[in-house]
Amino acid sequence: MTVKKDRTLKVYETSGYKYQQTPTIMLRGKWLEQFGFAIGDRLTVHCEKGTLVVMKDTTDSEMAHALKEKNHGK
């Protein structure tokens, strides 16, 4: 199966602080798992002039994984 590496999304409007319009981007779908993003992962977003780079925060994810394994071992 071929995995699409590019996605087309829309910036939505949601209600923010004091009901002000707030830009909102939603990323969801099984395709996220195919690229290494799992439920509960922490993310870092790097922003620069019209570009967003979303990266898994590996330090936090590794710690959460270790805690999960420790708790399942009991």
C-alpha positions in Angstrom: 0.0 0.0 0.0 1.3 3.4 -0.9 1.3 6.0 1.9 0.6 9.6 0.9 3.3 11.8 2.3 1.5 15.1 1.6 -1.9 16.1 3.0 -4.1 19.0 2.2 -5.8 20.5 5.3 -7.9 23.5 6.2 -7.3 26.1 8.9 -10.6 26.2 10.8 -12.0 28.9 13.1 -12.8 28.1 16.7 -13.8 30.2 19.6 -10.8 31.2 21.7 -10.2 33.4 24.7 -13.2 35.7 25.2 -14.9 34.2 22.1 -12.4 35.6 19.7 -11.8 33.8 16.4 -8.8 31.5 16.8 -7.2 29.6 13.9 -7.2 25.9 14.4 -5.5 23.0 12.6 -6.7 19.5 13.2 -4.5 16.5 12.3 -6.3 13.1 12.7 -6.3 9.8 11.0 -4.6 6.4 11.0 -2.0 7.8 8.7 -0.4 9.5 11.7 0.5 6.1 13.1 2.1 5.1 9.8 4.5 8.0 10.3 5.3 7.2 13.9 2.8 9.3 15.9 0.9 7.4 18.5 -1.9 8.3 20.9 -0.4 10.0 23.9 2.8 11.2 22.2 4.0 14.7 23.0 4.8 16.9 20.1 7.0 19.9 19.3 5.9 22.3 16.6 8.6 24.5 14.9 7.1 27.6 13.3 8.7 29.8 10.7 7.1 32.1 8.0 4.3 29.9 6.6 5.9 26.6 7.6 5.1 24.3 10.5 7.3 21.3 11.3 5.6 18.8 13.7 8.1 16.5 15.5 7.5 13.8 18.2 9.1 14.9 21.5 11.3 11.8 21.8 12.6 12.6 25.3 9.1 12.7 26.7 7.8 9.8 24.6 10.7 7.6 25.8 10.0 8.4 29.4 6.3 7.7 29.0 7.1 4.4 27.3 9.4 3.4 30.1 6.8 4.2 32.7 4.2 2.2 30.8 6.5 -0.9 30.6 7.3 -0.5 34.3 3.6 -0.4 35.3 2.7 -3.4 33.1 5.5 -5.5 34.6 3.8 -5.4 38.1 
